């Protein structure tokens, strides 16, 4: 084997050994070194580290970041008044003690999430069984979430600690099951229709009342106006009669002549009216022929 080939082979061998003995721990992870299946070392600080080659030693990584577990179970839960509700929730948690976590839970985050999901679901069922729907929808929801978190922490910190911290437990939705939801919607719709019909009836009654009051006021106003008009008309007629009386009293013969003219005018009220008169025997025509002097001789009727 020539020298260049030997150098290349040596470098490849060194690279292979380095890949089996050197490993890098990311700042977002814990590095756990296993020796023949037993935990040899837990590395919490990021950087380059050394281990024996497999199968003497192996390394696995566990996420140290804050993790979120969302509910996936849509199974109904019974409340204190035996109402079936469906809830959605989430939990914020993280691995705090890798050694305890691996020994009591598993080597992956999925194992911890699976067991934590079961504990949180059972805690919610137990706490919701003590409360009514109204309490779930009111400010008492905060107390419920606090009690669930306390119960979950009691489980994961028990005789065999899981090596995790539960940071927060939250409910995102509380709803009736689908069948009950439809019934609730129908009751709400019926209630809204009842209120709408009641408002329409009240509005119609108020409308009739307003219209009746307006008609009454109109009748009163028209009657008062007619009364005032008749009063003014009567006063005018009286004033006219008084004026005529005074005027006619000054010249009775002219007054008689004026009344005769009015009588003739009333006799020809329509264009089709015809009257046959003898001009020689008519006092009216004689007065017209005789002028002012004849008019003075018009006899009184």
TILUM-657373 format. One record per residue: x negated, y negated, z of N, C-alpha, C, O, CB in turn; residue in three letters. Coordinates in pm, whole numbers, plus 50000, padded with zeros to 5 digits. Glycine has a CB too. Layout:
XYZXYZXYZXYZXYZALA;...
// end
This chain:
499145012050000500005000050000499114987650000498244986350086500974999950124UNK;499324978749907498504966649899498884956950010499864959150081498654959949761UNK;498134946550024498294937050133499604929250127500294928250229497154927450134UNK;499974923750011501254916250007502454924850046503344920150117501474910549868UNK;502474937250000503604946050034503634948850183504714949550242503534959249956UNK;502474950350243502404952950386502934940950466503644942350565500954956150428UNK;502554929050417503014916950488504534915650480505194912550578502344904350430UNK;505064918050359506524916850341507244927150425508264924150488506904918550193UNK;506724939450427507354950050507507314946650656508284948950729506664963450482UNK;506204941150699506084937350840507064926350877507694926650983504664932850870UNK;507194916650786508144905750813509584910850819510364906550904508014894850706UNK;509914919950727511264925450729511504933350857512594932850913511504934350608UNK;510484940750903510634948351027510824939051147511664941451234509424957451049UNK;510024928451149510164918651258511544911851257512144909651361509064908051247UNK;512024908751135513354902551125514434911951174515384907851241513634898350980UNK;514284924951141515264934551188515244935851338516294936451402515024947951125UNK;514034936351396513944937251541514504924751609515174925651712512484939351583UNK;514244912951549514754900551606516274900151603516914895551697514184888551530UNK;516844905251493518314905251484518934914551586520074912451628518754909151345UNK;518214924951627518754934351725518474930151867519154934751959518184948151702UNK;517494921351890517114917652026517424903252062517504899852180515664920152045UNK;517594894951963517894880751989519354877851955519894883251858516954871551907UNK;519974869452035521354865352007521554851152060520854846652150522374875252072UNK;522534844352001522834830352034524214829652099525194835052049522774821251906UNK;524234822952211525504820552281525964806352249525254796652275525354822652436UNK;527154805352192527734792352158528224785452285528544791952384528884793952055UNK;528294772252280528754764552398530224766952428530694763452536528504749652377UNK;530964772652334532384775452355532644789652404533794793752416533154773052227UNK;531554797152433531714811252465530904815252588529954808552628531314819752347UNK;531334826452646530514833852741529844845252665530464851452579531364839252862UNK;528574847952697527904859552641527754870352748527194867752854526524855652584UNK;528264882252721528234893152818527364904352760527664909852655529684898352850UNK;526274907552831525354918052788525714930952859525794931452982523874914152818UNK;525944941652780526274954752833525074964152819524424964352714527514960652761UNK;524794971652923523734981852918524384995252944524774998353057522594978953022UNK;524495003352838525115016652847526535015652904526935023652989524265025952934UNK;527285005752856528685004152896528894996453024530044993753060529305017252909UNK;527834992853094527964985353218527534970853195526634968053115527114991853330UNK;528194961453267527844947353253526464945053313526244947153432528904938253321UNK;525544940653227524184938053271523994923453310523344920353410523204941853163UNK;524574914653229524364900353252525484892453185525994896153079522974895853198UNK;525844881553251526824872153194526104858853171525574852953265528084870353288UNK;526084854353049525384842053013526444831152993527304832252906524504843952883UNK;526344820853073527334810053068526824797552997527624788852961527754806453207UNK;525524796352977524944784652914524624787652768524184798652735523684780052989UNK;524834777952679524534780352538523024780952514522234775052587525164769352450UNK;522644788452409521234789152371520864802752317521714811552300520364785852489UNK;519554804352288519004816852235518624825952351517994821652447517774814052143UNK;519014838752342518764848252450518204861352392518264863952272520084851052530UNK;517664869352485517014881952447517724893552514518214892452626515514881852484UNK;517774905052441518314917552493517594929152429516874927552330519844918552468UNK;517784940552485517204952552426518034956552304519224953752298517154964152529UNK;517414963052210518164966952089519204977652121519054985152217517194972151982UNK;520284978252039521284988852056520625002652034519695003651954522484986851957UNK;521095012952102522285013252190521985010452335522835012252422522945026652180UNK;520735005852362520375003152501521194991652558521684992252670518885000052512UNK;521324981152480522104969652524522924964052406522464963852292521184958652583UNK;524134959652438525004953152340525534940152401525494938352523526194962552299UNK;526014931252318526524918352364527914916052305528174919252189525554906752325UNK;528784910552385530114906452338530374892152387529734887352481531254916252388UNK;531314885552321531574871452350533034869552392533944875852338531254862652226UNK;533224860952490534564857452538534714842352532533834834952576534814862852684UNK;535834837852477536094823552462536284817152599537074821952681537344821152372UNK;535554806252623535694799152751536594786752740536794779752839534324795052802UNK;537124784152621537954772252601539354774352660539734785452699538064768952450UNK;540104763352665541484763852712542344770352604542354765752490542024749552748UNK;543054780852639543854788552544545334786152568545744782652678543524803552555UNK;546124788152463547584786352470548264799452439547984805852338548064775152373UNK;549174803152526549994815152505551444810852486552044805152578549854825152624UNK;552004813452369553404810152339554274822452356553854833752329553544804452195UNK;555504820052401556434831152420556834836852284557014829552187557684826652499UNK;556964849952280557404856852158558644865352182559154871452088556274865652104UNK;559124865652304560264874152340561544865852338561634855752408560054880652478UNK;562524870152259563814863152252564904870552331566094868452306564244861652106UNK;564494878952424565464886252504566204876752598565554868852667564764897452584UNK;567544877252604568304868252691567984870652838567644881752879569804869852667UNK;568114859952917567894860453061569184855853129569844846553082566664851553104UNK;569534862453239570754858853311570464848053415569474848653487571364871353379UNK;571354838153420571254827653521572014831753647572544842753655571794814253466UNK;572044822653744572734825753870574234827953848574834835953920572524814453970UNK;574854820953750576274822953724576514833253614577594833653554576914809853686UNK;575494841753587575584852853492575774848153348576414854953267576724861953530UNK;575204836553316575204831753179573924836553110572844836153169575304816153175UNK;574064841052987572904846152913572274834652834572914828652748573314857852818UNK;571024831852863570304821152796569004826552737568464836752782570014809452893UNK;568524819452636567234822652574566304810852599566694799352579567384825552419UNK;565084813752642564134803152672562864804852587562484815952552563784803052822UNK;562244793752557560914793552495559964786752592560324776852656560934786052356UNK;558764792052605557804786552699556394788152643556174795252546557924793352837UNK;555464781352706554064783552674553224781952801553634775452897553584773652563UNK;552044788152799551134787952912549754783552863549294788152759551064801852981UNK;549124774752938547744770652910546834777653012547004775953132547574754852918UNK;545874785552962545024793453051543614794652991543384791352875545644807453074UNK;542694799253075541324801453028540634811653119541054814053232540524788153026UNK;539584817453066538784827153141537794819453228537024811153178538044837053046UNK;537814822153358536914815253451535814824353505534714819753533537714809453566UNK;536104837353522535134847153572535054858653472535874867853478535544852353715UNK;534094858453381534024868753276533894882853332534484892153277532864865953184UNK;533134884553440532934897953496534264903753544534604915053509531934897453612UNK;535014896053624536304900853670537264903053554538054912553554536894891053770UNK;537194894253457538094895353342537844908453267538784915553234537914883253247UNK;536584911553241536264923653166536634936153246537144945853189534774923953128UNK;536394936053375536664947853457538154950353477538584961853482535994946353591UNK;538944939653488540364941353524541344938753410542514942453418540704932253637UNK;540864932553303541774929153194541314935453063542024943753007541874913953178UNK;540154931753014539654936752888538524928052837538094918652903540764937452784UNK;538054931452719536904924352662537304913952558536444907252502535944934152600UNK;538604912452531539064902852431540114893652492540734896752593539634910052306UNK;540304882152425541324872752470542724878352447543654875252522541184859352398UNK;542864886652345544174892452315544654901352429545854901852459544124900552185UNK;543724908552494544114917152606544654908752721545674912352781542914925552653UNK;543984897752753544464889052859545784882652825546664881452911543454878452889UNK;545954878352698547214872152657548374881852667549474878052706547114866852514UNK;548134894552632549194904552638549674906752781550874906852807548714917752578UNK;548724908552874549114910853013549704898253077550644899153156547914915553094UNK;549164886553042549684874053097551104871553047551944866453121548784862253060UNK;551384875052923552724873552867553744881552948554834876652977552754878052719UNK;553404893652985554304902053064554554895853201555694895453247553724916253079UNK;553494890853268553644885153401554494872453397555374870453481552264882153462UNK;554234863853300554974851253290556434853953258557324847453314554364842053182UNK;556714863353168558104866553134558864871553257559994867353281558154877053023UNK;558254880353333558914885453454559134874353557560164873953624558074896753517UNK;558154865153568558304854153663559464844953622560224840453707556994846053673UNK;559584842253494560684833953446562024840953471562974834453515560514830753296UNK;562114853653445563364860753469563764860053616564934857853648563224875353424UNK;562804861853704563114861553846563564847753892564504846653971561914865953927UNK;562904837153843563254823653887564554818853823565334811753888562124813953853UNK;564794822553698566024818153631567234825053693568324819253697565964821153479UNK;567064837253742568174844153808568654836853933569774839153979567764858253845UNK;567824827953987568184820454108568814806954076569274800054167566944818354194UNK;568864803053949569294789553913570444789953813570644799753742568124781453855UNK;571194778953811572304777453717571804770853589570684765653582573464769253779UNK;572664771153489572304764753361572104749753381571204743753321573404767353256UNK;572954743753464572834729353489571484725953549570884715753514573944724553581UNK;570994734353639569694731853700568564733653599567544726753606569474741253819UNK;568744742953504567724744953400567624732953308566554730253252568034757453319UNK;568724725853291568744714453200568524701153270568464690753204570054714053126UNK;568394701353402568234688953477566784687253519565894694453473569154688853601UNK;566564677553608565214674953656564674686453740563464686953766565184662153737UNK;565534695753783565064707153861564264716953777563724726753829566244714153925UNK;564184714353646563364722953562561904722253603561184732253595563514719053414UNK;561454710553648560064709153693559794718453811558734724753817559764694553732UNK;560734719353904560564728454018560494742853970559714750854023561704726654119UNK;561314746353871561284759953816559914763153760559354773653790562364761653708UNK;559354754153677558054756753616556954757453721556024765453708557724745853513UNK;557064749253826556084749853935556164763254007555124769054040556314738254034UNK;557374768154032557524780954101557004792454015556384801754066558994783454137UNK;557254791753885556744802253795555224802153794554594812753801557294800253652UNK;554634790353786553174789453787552604795153917551604802453915552714774953769UNK;553224791754030552754796954159552834812154162551914818654212553574791054274UNK;553924817754111554074832254111553064838954019552514849454053555494836054068UNK;552804832853903551824838553809550434838153870549674847853860551854830953674UNK;550084826953932548774825953997548634836454108547564842054127548564811854055UNK;549714838954179549664849354282549374863054223548704871254285550964849754359UNK;549894865554101549664878354036548224879553986547584889954006550624880153919UNK;547714868953921546374870053859545254868453963544094871353933546214859553748UNK;545604863754083544594862354189544834872254304544444869654418544604847954242UNK;545454883354273545804893054375544614901454419543474896854423546894902054325UNK;544904914054451543854922954501542774925154396541594926454429544454936454543UNK;543184925654270542224926954160542334914554072543104914353976542494940054076UNK;541564904354103541664891754028541354893853879540484901753842540714881254086UNK;542064886653799541884887753654540714879253605540244881153493543164883553582UNK;540254870053687539174861253642539644850653546538884846253459538094869353578UNK;540914846253559541444835753472542064824853558542404827053674542504841553372UNK;542204813153499542904801953561544124798553476544024797353354541974789553576UNK;545274797153541546494792753472546614777753498546854773453611547784800653523UNK;546464769953393546444755353407547854749653409548144740753489545644749153293UNK;548734754453322550074748553314551054758753258550694767353178550074735853227UNK;552294757653303553404765853252554534756353216554944748153299553864776853358UNK;555024757453092556054747953046557174755152971556944764752898555434737352954UNK;558404750152993559564754652916559784744652802559854732652826560854756053007UNK;559894749552681560124740752567561564740952518562004731552452559214744552453UNK;562314751552551563704752252504564504761252596564034771752639563784757452358UNK;565734756952625566714765252696567994764752615568534753952590566954760352844UNK;568484776252574569674776552488570484789052519569954799152566569284776252338UNK;571784788052493572624799852504572304809652391571724805952290574114795952501UNK;572694822052412572574831652303573534827652191574454819852213572864846152352UNK;573314833052074574034828351956575544829251971576264819951935573604836151834UNK;576034840452026577494842052040578074831452133579114825652105577834856052092UNK;577394829052245577874819052340577734805152281578584796552305577104819952472UNK;576674802852205576474789752143577624786152050578114774852051575154789552065UNK;578074796051970579214793451882580454790051963581214781051927579484805651792UNK;580674797252073581834794452158581744780652219582734773352226581954805052269UNK;580534776952264580354763552323580614752752218581244742652247578924762052381UNK;580114754852096580334745051990581824743651959582314732651936579574749051864UNK;582534754951957583984754251931584704746652041585604738652014584574768551917UNK;584314749052167584944741552278584614726752268585474718252292584474747152414UNK;583374723652234582994709652219583784703152105584244691752117581484708352193UNK;583934710351995584704704951882586154702551920586724692151888584624714351762UNK;586754712451991588134710852034588284699052130589264691652122588634723752100UNK;587324697352219587374686252314587264672852241587984663352274586264687452417UNK;586364672152143586224659752068587484656651988587894645051978585014660551973UNK;588114666851931589354664651858590454659851952591234650951917589794677551787UNK;590514665752073591514661452170591324646752206592294639152213591454670052297UNK;590074642852231589794628952264590134619852147590694608952166588314627152304UNK;589794624352024590104616151906591614614251889592084603251861589514622551780UNK;592374625251906593834624251895594404615152004595324607351978594474638151903UNK;593864616252123594334607652232594054592952201594894584352226593654611652365UNK;592874590252146592554576452110593444571551998593874559951998591074575252069UNK;593724580351900594634576251792596024573151846596634563151808594714587251684UNK;596524581751935597854579351993597884566352072598834558652063598264591052083UNK;596844564052150596774551652227596704539552134597354529352158595554551752321UNK;595924540852027595814529851931597134527151860597514515651838594744532951829UNK;597864538151823599154536251757600144529451851600894520651810599714549851710UNK;600144533651978601054527352076600714512652095601604504152101600984534652210UNK;599424509552105599014495552119599384487551995599774475952004597514494652145UNK;599254494051877599624487151753601104483851749601494472751712599254495551633UNK;601934493551788603374491051792603714480151892604574471651866604134503851829UNK;603034480252004603284470052106602904456252053603644446552074602484473152233UNK;601774455351986601334442351931602294437651823602664425951818599894443251874UNK;602704447151734603634443151627604984438651685605554428751639603854454851529UNK;605494445751786606754441751848606634427951912607544419751902607194451951953UNK;605524425551979605324412452041605224401551936605744390451954604064412552128UNK;604544404651824604434394751716605794391851654606114380351625603454399751608UNK;606614402451633607964400351578608814391951673609544383051630608664413751550UNK;608704394751803609464387051901609054372351898609894363451899609274392752041UNK;607744370051894607264356251890607714349351760608044337451761605734355951902UNK;607714356951649608164350951524609644346951532610024336051491607944360651407UNK;610464356151588611894353151600612114340951690612934332251660612654365251656UNK;611374340351801611514329051891611094316051822611764305751834610674331252019UNK;609974316851750609474304851681610454300151575610734288151564608104307751617UNK;611004309751495611974306051390613244300251453613784290251405612344318351302UNK;613714306551563614924301451628614694287451684615554278751671615354310851741UNK;613544285351745613264271951798613144261751686613594250351699611974272051881UNK;612514265851575612394256551462613764253351403614054241851370611474262551353UNK;614624263651390615974261351338616764252251431617474243151387616734274651318UNK;616624254751561617314246151658616844231751646617654222551643617084251251802UNK;615514229851638615004216151625615434209851494615744197851489613484215951636UNK;615454217951386615864212551256617324208251257617694197551208615634222951145UNK;618164217051318619584213451325619794201151412620654192851384620394225151380UNK;619014200051517619124188351603618744175751527619424165551534618244189951728UNK;617634176651456617184164951378618194161751268618484150051241615774167451316UNK;618714172251203619704170151097620964163551153621504154251093620064183551028UNK;621414168351268622604162251330622354147751365623204139151341623004170051456UNK;621174145051423620854131151456620814122551329621254111051328619504130351531UNK;620264128651219620214121151093621594118451036621904107550989619384128550990UNK;622434129151044623804127250994624544116651076625274108451021624574140550997UNK;624344116851207625004106951292624514092951260625294083451253624754110051440UNK;623174091851239622614078751206623124074051070623414062251052621074079151205UNK;623244083650972623754079950840625214075550849625614065750787623614091850742UNK;626024083050927627434079350941627574065651006628424057650968628184089951024UNK;626714063151106626764050051172626384038951074626994028251073625834049851294UNK;625364041750992624934031750894626024029250791626334017850757623634036150823UNK;626634040450741627714038950645628884031150706629474022550641628194052750596UNK;629194034150830630334027650896630114012650908631004004550885630584033751035UNK;628864009250947628563995150958628633988150823629153977150809627203993251021UNK;628063995150720628043989050587629443987750529629813977450473627173997250491UNK;630233998550545631563998150487632483988750566633443983350511632154012150483UNK;632193986750695633023977850775632903963350730633833955450753632633978950921UNK;631823959650667631633945950621632483942850497632903931450477630163943550590UNK;632753953350410633533951250288634383963550266633963972650194632593948350164UNK;635573964250325636413976250314636813979450172636883991150135637653974650398UNK;637073968950088637483971649951636353978349871636603987349792637903958549882UNK;635103973949892633963980349823633773994749874633414003749799632653972049845UNK;634033996249999633904009750054634924019149991634604030549959634084009550206UNK;636164014249973637174022349908636784025749765636954036949718638524015249909UNK;636244015649697635794017749559634644027949555634604036349465635344004349495UNK;633734027449648632554036449652633004050849678632464060349622631524031849761UNK;634014052249766634524065649793635214071349671635144083349645635474065349912UNK;635914062349594636554067049471635524072149373635744082349307637384055749406UNK;634384065249363633304069949276632774083549321632544092349239632154059749273UNK;632594085249448632144098049500633144109149469632764120349438631914097249650UNK;634424105749478635474115749448635414119949304635484131749273636864110149481UNK;635274110049212635144113449070633864121449044633854130748963635154100648984UNK;632824117849109631554125049090631704139649136631204148749069630414118149169UNK;632374141749246632584155449294633504163249203633394175449194633164155149435UNK;634414156149133635344162949042634614168348920635054178248861636454153448998UNK;633514161948880632744166548764631414172948809630334169348760632474154648667UNK;631514182148900630294188348953629654197448848628434198348841630604196349080UNK;630474204048767629954213148664630154206948527631094199248505630644226948671UNK;629244210448435629334204848299630564209748225631024203048132628084208448221UNK;631104220848262632264226548193633594220848245634664223848190632264241748207UNK;633524212748350634764207148404635344196548308634604188548251634514200848544UNK;636664196848293637374187448203638544181248282639274188148352637894194848071UNK;638684168248269639784161148335640444152048232639764144448162639274152848461UNK;641794152948222642554144648129643184133248208643944135648302643654152948054UNK;642894120648171643364108848244644014099148145643704098748026642194101948320UNK;644914091448200645544080748123644814067848159644934062848272647094079648153UNK;644074062448067643284050548100644164039048147643744030848229642474046147979UNK;645414038448094646244026948130646754027948273647004017848339647414025648034UNK;646914040448320647484042048452646454045448559646804047048676648534052448449UNK;645184046648518644144050548614643584038348684643124028848620643014058348544UNK;643624038748811643064027748888641564026448865641014015348867643334029749036UNK;640904037848841639454037548821639104029948693638234021248691638874051948815UNK;639804033548588639504026848462639944012248467639304003648406640194033948346UNK;641034009248540641433995348550640383987148623640093975848585642763994248622UNK;639823992848722638773985648794637543983748708636843973648718638393993048923UNK;637283993648620636123992248530636393981448427635493973948389635814005648459UNK;637663980748380637993970648280638093956948343637743946848281639283974148209UNK;638583956648465638813943948529637573937848591637623926248633639833945648632UNK;636443945148597635213939848651635283938748802636033945848870634903926348591UNK;634483929648851634383928148996635663923549058636013927149171633293918649032UNK;636403914948978637643910049035638683920549048639413921049147638163899048955UNK;638753929348945639723940248955639413949749064640293955349129639803947748827UNK;638063951649086637683961049190638123956649325638293964649417636223963049190UNK;638313943949336638763939049466640213942749491640683943249605638583923949477UNK;640943945249378642353948549394642643963249399643803967349391643113942649286UNK;641593971449413641803986049419642523989249546642053985749654640453993849411UNK;643673995949538644413998949660643744009749740643024018249686645824003049628UNK;643964009349862643394019349951644164032249938645384032149924643384014550097UNK;643434043649942644074056649942644334061250083644874072150104643224066849868UNK;
// end
